Amino acid sequence: MEKLTWAEFEARMWDHNEKNNITTKGQDEHPLIGVVVYKQGDWFNKTYTETERSYRVSSNNKAFIPGQIGNSIFGDCLDGRDLDVRLDWYNSDWEVDYCYMESE
C-alpha cells in the first residue's frame, strides 16, 4: 500500500476523471476507489480505531470532477457503521493522516 497525502490523493482522482472525460457525478462506470484515513484528534469525542477513522471514497464525487459547481465528497466508513457520510463537511475539522488507493 502506497501512502498518499490528501493533495496526492485528490490529484489522482482529478487526473482519472480528466483522462476519461468524466464531467458528471455517476457517469464513470469504473471510478477510482481510495481510502481516506483521519488522524485521531481532539475533534473526536472518544478514541477510534484506524478502521473506524477510515472512509472509502470514489472518483465519482463532485469534488474530483472538473467543472462541477459542488464540492461534495461522500464516503463509507470501513467499519460498516457510517455509510454515505458527507466528508467535505468534516474536512475542515478532521485532519487527514494519509490516503491510499484501492483501485487504479
Secondary structure by P-SEA (a helix, b strand, c coil): cccccaaaaaaaaaaaaaaacccccccccccccbbbbbcccccccccccccccbbbbcccccccccccccbbbbbbbccccccccccccccccccccccccccc
